[in-house]
Amino acid sequence: MSETKNRPQPAAAAQLQGIRRGIEKESRRARPDGRLALTPHPLALGSALTHPHITTDFSESQLELITGVHADVEAALTELREVHQSVYQALQAEGQERLWVGSMPCGLPTDETIPLGRYGHSNVGRAKSVYRMGLGQRYGRRMQTISGIHYNWSLPGVTTEQYFGLIRNFRRHSFLLLYLFGASPALCSSFVEGRAHELHPLGTHTYHMPHGTSLRMGRLGYQSDAQASLSVSYNSLESYAASLQEALTRPYPAYEKLGVRGVGGDYNQLSPTLLQIENEFYGTIRPKRVIRSGERPLHALRERGVEYVEVRCMDLDPFEPLGINAQTMRFLDIFLLHCLQTDSPPDSPDEIAALASNQHLTAARGREPGLRLARGGA
């Protein structure tokens, strides 16, 4: 079947009114001196395991604020603002902590001192904590404190095949989002302490890339040498699911050496496979589906298809109180519609490698005059 037949016809007004979007915003709690807060998740914010709108991401110090699904951009921002206000009221009542406004971390302590998220003693809660222990063992805890905006998006009448066409085009063009909205060209020196890097000093405690856009999405950010061995194809749900299934079941030598349990019997990770769970796979966009209780995300996708996509490459905007504004959200809506309604040929291993290179170039040197990216071998 041709890609043209798989692609929706130009959306009618009624279909466009069916666009739904939601926001997930990650932020670290920071002390007045600009260092990471090491205090537990505030009791006034409820249970991080069960609260529908306020939870933690990797670290106990890393809040994640979640809106519901909205038909209106302003309504989504209004809900995010209300959740923000609740958080700040709780922080104000307990002390002087604030939410760090940038994607790259504030001043960090030694890696092992960064507190992992804690979710109680239930099996589900313990598994979430062990998963985070594994992330810290595999990639280092500093990398996991990077934060951003996740933009969840759907349009009625779109099939799973059409969503995968959108995803392929999004991956081809997502360098534009890093160029336009990347807001992490600099970072605190504590993030790279003891690590090799190509950053330039800027002042006393800061490093940067002179033409950088989003270090969060570059080689110092959400990257993994182990995951670089994955060549995940987005040509169909079947090819995507097969790639992830292999990563979830194939042992990775370095993680086998680490072991599931340490010498003292405590868990190091959930498993020695390349991925512990599906969400460990890093990507600029993910196909998603609301899961049922006890269900694995990959099983839900295979059984019922794609329900929405999650855009994961947006930096926090440090000049916006909520980290994102209505204009950016409307641009994302148009960008995603363009990706959906434009021809989307199949990807290939060569193209997948070129897209990864384009992402790294744009993140580190995107504002460099004359910079060229690769497309179709040219």
C-alpha positions in Angstrom: 0.0 0.0 0.0 1.4 3.4 -0.8 2.2 6.0 1.8 -0.2 8.4 0.2 -3.1 6.0 0.9 -2.0 5.6 4.5 -1.9 9.4 5.0 -5.0 11.3 6.1 -6.6 13.7 3.7 -6.2 17.4 4.7 -7.8 17.7 8.1 -11.3 19.3 8.2 -12.1 21.9 10.8 -14.1 19.4 12.8 -11.2 17.0 13.0 -8.8 19.8 13.9 -11.0 20.7 16.8 -10.4 17.2 18.0 -6.7 17.8 18.7 -5.9 16.8 22.3 -2.8 17.7 24.1 -1.3 17.3 27.6 1.9 18.4 29.3 4.4 16.7 31.6 6.9 19.1 33.1 10.0 18.0 35.0 11.8 20.3 37.4 14.3 19.9 40.2 13.8 21.4 43.6 16.8 23.7 44.4 18.0 25.5 47.5 18.5 29.3 47.7 22.2 28.8 47.0 21.5 27.1 43.7 22.4 23.6 44.9 20.1 20.6 44.5 17.7 20.1 47.4 18.3 16.8 49.1 15.1 16.8 51.2 12.4 14.1 50.7 9.4 14.7 48.4 7.2 17.2 50.4 4.4 15.4 52.3 2.1 18.3 51.5 2.3 17.2 47.8 0.8 13.8 48.5 2.1 10.4 47.4 4.5 10.4 44.5 3.3 6.9 43.7 -0.4 7.6 43.4 -1.0 11.4 42.9 -2.4 12.0 39.4 -0.8 15.4 38.9 2.4 15.6 41.1 5.0 12.9 41.2 8.8 12.5 41.0 10.9 11.5 38.0 14.3 9.9 38.6 15.3 11.7 41.8 13.4 12.4 45.0 14.4 16.0 44.3 12.9 16.0 40.7 9.3 16.9 40.5 7.1 15.9 37.6 3.9 18.0 37.1 1.2 16.4 34.9 -1.9 17.9 33.3 -4.9 16.1 32.0 -5.9 15.9 28.4 -7.2 19.2 26.9 -8.9 20.3 23.7 -7.7 23.9 24.3 -4.1 25.1 24.6 -5.0 27.8 27.2 -6.9 25.2 29.3 -3.8 23.0 29.4 -1.6 25.9 30.5 -4.2 26.9 33.1 -4.1 23.5 34.7 -0.3 23.4 34.6 -0.3 26.9 36.3 -2.7 25.7 39.1 -0.5 22.6 39.8 2.5 24.9 39.8 0.9 27.2 42.3 0.0 24.2 44.6 3.7 23.1 44.5 5.0 26.6 45.3 2.6 27.0 48.2 3.8 23.7 49.7 7.5 24.6 49.1 6.9 28.1 50.7 5.3 26.5 53.7 8.2 24.1 54.3 11.1 26.4 53.6 13.0 28.3 50.9 13.2 25.7 48.1 12.2 26.7 44.5 11.9 25.0 41.2 15.1 25.3 39.0 13.9 26.9 35.7 16.5 25.3 33.3 16.7 21.9 31.7 20.3 21.3 32.7 20.8 20.7 36.4 21.5 23.2 39.2 24.6 22.6 41.4 24.9 18.9 42.0 26.5 16.9 44.8 28.6 13.8 44.2 26.8 11.3 42.0 26.0 8.8 44.7 24.6 11.5 46.9 21.8 12.4 44.5 18.7 10.8 46.1 16.7 8.3 44.1 12.9 8.5 44.0 11.2 6.6 46.8 7.7 5.2 46.4 7.0 3.1 49.5 7.2 -0.6 50.3 4.6 -2.0 47.9 5.9 -4.2 45.1 5.1 -1.5 42.5 6.8 1.1 44.6 9.9 -1.0 45.2 10.2 -1.8 41.5 10.1 1.9 40.6 12.9 2.6 43.0 15.0 -0.4 41.8 14.5 0.8 38.2 16.0 4.1 39.2 18.9 2.4 40.9 19.5 0.7 37.6 19.4 3.9 35.7 21.9 5.4 38.1 24.2 2.4 37.8 24.1 2.4 34.0 24.2 6.1 33.1 25.1 7.9 36.3 22.7 9.8 38.4 23.8 13.3 37.2 22.5 12.5 33.7 19.1 11.5 35.1 18.6 14.9 36.7 18.2 16.6 33.3 14.7 17.9 32.9 12.3 18.9 30.1 8.8 19.2 28.8 6.9 16.2 27.4 4.1 17.1 25.0 1.4 14.5 24.5 -0.6 14.9 21.3 -3.4 13.1 19.4 -5.8 13.7 16.6 -9.1 11.7 16.1 -9.3 9.3 13.2 -5.5 8.7 13.0 -4.5 5.1 12.6 -1.5 3.4 14.1 0.2 3.3 10.6 -0.4 7.0 10.2 1.0 7.7 13.7 4.2 5.9 12.7 4.4 7.9 9.5 4.2 11.0 11.7 6.9 9.7 13.9 9.3 9.0 11.0 8.8 12.5 9.7 9.1 14.0 13.2 12.5 12.3 13.6 13.6 13.7 10.2 12.7 17.3 11.1 13.0 17.4 14.9 16.4 19.2 14.5 14.2 22.3 13.8 12.7 22.1 17.3 16.2 22.0 18.9 17.2 25.0 16.7 14.1 27.1 17.5 13.4 26.1 21.1 16.6 24.6 22.5 17.4 26.5 25.7 20.2 24.6 27.3 23.5 25.8 25.6 25.3 26.0 29.0 25.5 24.0 32.2 26.9 24.1 35.7 30.5 22.8 36.0 29.4 20.2 38.6 27.5 18.3 35.9 30.8 17.5 34.0 33.1 17.3 37.0 35.5 14.4 36.3 34.2 13.8 32.8 35.8 14.5 29.4 34.0 17.1 27.4 34.4 19.7 24.6 32.7 22.6 26.4 34.1 26.1 26.7 34.4 27.9 30.1 32.0 30.7 30.7 32.6 32.6 33.9 33.6 30.8 37.0 31.3 27.7 37.4 29.7 27.4 34.0 30.6 25.7 30.7 28.9 26.2 27.3 29.0 25.5 23.6 29.3 28.9 21.8 26.8 27.8 19.1 24.9 25.3 21.1 21.2 25.0 21.3 20.3 22.0 23.5 23.0 20.2 25.5 20.2 18.2 27.0 19.7 16.5 23.6 23.4 16.2 22.8 26.2 13.8 23.7 26.3 15.0 27.3 22.5 14.6 27.7 20.1 11.7 27.2 22.5 9.5 25.4 23.8 6.0 25.9 26.6 4.0 24.2 24.7 0.9 24.9 21.5 2.2 23.3 23.5 3.4 20.3 23.7 -0.2 19.3 19.9 -0.2 18.8 18.7 0.7 15.3 15.0 1.0 16.1 12.9 1.1 12.9 9.6 3.1 13.0 8.3 1.6 9.7 5.5 -0.2 11.5 4.3 -1.1 15.0 5.7 -4.6 14.3 9.2 -3.5 13.5 9.2 -1.0 16.5 7.9 -3.6 18.9 10.4 -6.2 17.7 13.3 -3.9 18.2 12.2 -3.0 21.8 11.4 -6.6 22.6 14.9 -7.7 21.7 16.4 -5.0 23.9 14.1 -6.0 26.8 15.2 -9.7 26.5 18.9 -9.5 25.3 21.5 -9.5 28.1 24.1 -6.7 27.7 27.6 -7.7 28.9 28.3 -4.6 31.0 24.9 -5.0 32.8 25.4 -8.7 33.3 28.7 -7.9 35.0 26.9 -5.4 37.2 24.5 -8.1 38.3 20.9 -7.8 39.4 21.9 -7.8 43.1 25.0 -6.4 44.7 27.3 -8.1 47.2 25.1 -7.2 50.1 22.0 -8.5 48.4 20.5 -5.2 47.5 19.1 -4.7 44.0 21.4 -3.0 41.5 18.8 -3.0 38.6 15.7 -4.8 37.5 17.4 -7.0 34.9 20.8 -7.3 33.1 19.1 -6.7 29.7 19.9 -3.8 27.4 16.6 -2.1 28.6 15.1 -2.8 32.0 11.7 -1.5 30.9 10.3 0.1 27.7 10.6 3.7 29.1 14.4 3.4 29.4 14.7 3.7 25.6 15.6 7.3 24.8 14.0 9.0 21.8 12.8 12.4 20.7 9.3 11.0 20.3 7.4 7.9 21.4 4.2 6.1 20.3 2.1 5.8 23.4 -1.2 4.2 24.7 -2.9 4.5 28.1 -2.1 1.2 29.9 -4.4 -0.8 32.1 -3.4 -1.8 35.6 -0.5 -4.3 35.6 -0.1 -4.0 31.8 3.2 -3.5 30.0 3.4 -0.5 27.6 4.6 -2.6 24.7 1.8 -5.1 25.2 -0.7 -2.3 25.2 0.6 -1.0 21.9 0.6 -4.4 20.3 -2.9 -5.2 21.5 -4.7 -1.9 20.8 -2.4 0.3 18.7 -1.1 3.8 19.1 -3.4 6.3 20.9 -1.1 9.3 21.0 2.5 10.5 20.6 4.8 11.9 23.3 7.2 14.6 22.1 10.3 14.4 24.3 12.8 16.9 22.9 11.5 20.2 24.3 13.8 22.0 26.7 12.3 24.0 29.6 12.0 27.6 28.6 13.7 29.5 31.4 12.0 32.7 30.5 8.5 31.3 30.9 7.1 30.7 34.4 5.6 27.4 33.3 8.5 26.3 31.1 6.4 26.5 27.9 3.9 29.0 26.5 0.9 29.0 24.2 2.8 30.1 21.1 5.2 27.2 21.4 2.3 24.7 21.9 0.5 26.0 18.8 3.7 25.7 16.8 4.0 22.1 18.0 0.4 21.4 16.9 1.2 22.7 13.4 4.5 20.9 13.3 2.9 17.6 14.2 0.1 18.1 11.7 2.7 18.7 9.0 4.6 15.5 10.0 1.3 13.6 9.8 0.1 14.9 6.5 3.4 14.8 4.5 4.6 11.8 2.6 6.7 9.6 5.0 8.9 7.1 3.2 10.2 4.1 5.2 13.3 4.7 7.3 16.6 2.7 6.9 19.6 1.9 9.1 21.6 4.5 7.2 19.0 7.2 7.7 18.6 6.3 11.4 22.4 6.8 11.9 22.3 10.1 9.9 19.4 11.4 12.0 21.3 10.7 15.2 24.3 12.6 13.8 22.1 15.5 12.8 20.6 15.7 16.4 24.1 15.8 17.9 25.3 18.5 15.5 22.2 20.7 16.1 22.5 20.3 19.8 26.1 21.3 20.0 26.5 23.6 17.0 23.1 24.4 15.8 23.6 28.2 15.6 27.0 27.9 13.9 26.9 29.9 10.6 27.1 27.6 7.6 26.5 24.4 9.5 25.2 21.6 7.2 23.1 18.5 8.1 22.9 15.3 6.2 19.8 14.2 4.2 19.6 11.4 1.7 23.3 11.1 1.4 23.8 14.8 0.6 
